[in-house]
Amino acid sequence: MSKVATIDALLESAIQHFARDGLEGTSLRDIANDVGVPLSSIDRYFGSKAELFRAVLQKVWSEVERDRDAVIQQALATNGGEKPDLGDLIYALARPIVQRALSKRKSDVARSALLRMIRNGHPDEGRSQSIDLIESFNVVRSLGRWIDAMVLRCPDLSRQDVVWAFSYISGLIFSRQLIHHQYDMLFDPEWEPTVEGVTGDIVAFGCAGVEAIIQRRKVSAKVVVQAVDRPAPNRAAADY
């Protein structure tokens, strides 16, 4: 097996193990055995378990960002080169995650679990070493371009409002239901979610939520203007 093929195989095996067992619970020997290479191969190509974990995070995050860019390019082509609207942005953010979470392929499902781990800033078990590694990966900075795009599409909102809105939408995309199927037992047995259906629902919730915030800010601004324009009370009457 070539060096490139060995590295790829080790990363794919590591994705499965880290998604299931976390950083501390994963055995490097098991990863090497899956690929059929000596344990020393991991040390040779990655240096340590921590560096292998970082490489896995970078791989799955780069993949989803690549897919998001492809969705945006498709939207641009469909819109005749017009800038994507808010719905297009939310769709691009959500669809690659939904596709992985609802996939029948174990590798996709494992990726969705790792992506939720990255988004949350720590794995569910909250181990300190994993937290340090994920925070050093600096996902927040890489998401800044999406927030910048939303700011341009929502001129009635402040940047602070858009950041909050983005965090709400991100919560929808990386929900426990989507990634871990927390409430599946409550569904009708015959019903099965689809990628387009779930993605469309996330877009609908996201757009409606942002519009609700816009309307709320307009009402608040109107109240402030009315308060400023209200005449001062008659002091004599007030004293009485």
ABEGO torsion letter per residue (X at the ends): XBAAAAAAAAAAAAAAAAAAAEAAABBAAAAAAAAGBBAAAAAAAAGBAAAAAAAAAAAAAAAAAAAAAAAAAAAAAAAGGBBBBAAAAAAAAAAAAAAAAABABAAAAAAAAAAAAAAAGBBAAGBAAAAAAAAAAGAAAAAAAAAAAAAAABAABBAAAAAAAAAAAAAAAABAAAAAGAAAAABBAABBBBAAAAAAAAAAAAAAAAAAAAAAAAAAAAAAAAAAABBBBBAAAAAX
